[in-house]
Amino acid sequence: QVQLVESGGGLVQAGGSLRLSCAASGRAFSTATMGWFRQAPGNEREFVAAISWSGGSTSYADSVKGRFAISRDNAKSTVYLQMNSLAPEDTAVYYCAARRGDYSGRSLRGPYDYWGQGTQVTVSS
């Protein structure tokens, strides 16, 4: 079992930055692939970024490539999403997710086994 708690969301102006954190509890984190997803009002949840257990493999949605960076600290059981150059279209609830096992490439995109409650990110124009 993995429990996930996101933090770091908030209101930011366009062009600004935020760093989301996801604290995980449970032994499974040490061998889990981690991801970030988001869901805007009226839209389906979409993939944002993911990282392998070792951190050696990452994947990003085209819409965030070059602006967002995912990282993890396995000693702290925490995964991060650094978001730069934020735009109003980045406004959404951001969810942290965990997938049992170590994956890379296309498999980083899911499916995922555990989900956090989400944290709101609002970007004003």
Secondary structure, DSSP 8 states (H G I E B T S, - for coil): --EEEEE--EEEETT--EEEEEEEESGGGGGEEEEEEEE-TTS--EEEEEE-TTS--EEE-TTTTTTEEEEEETTTTEEEEEE-S--GGG-EEEEEEEEEB---GGGGG---SEE---EEEEEE-
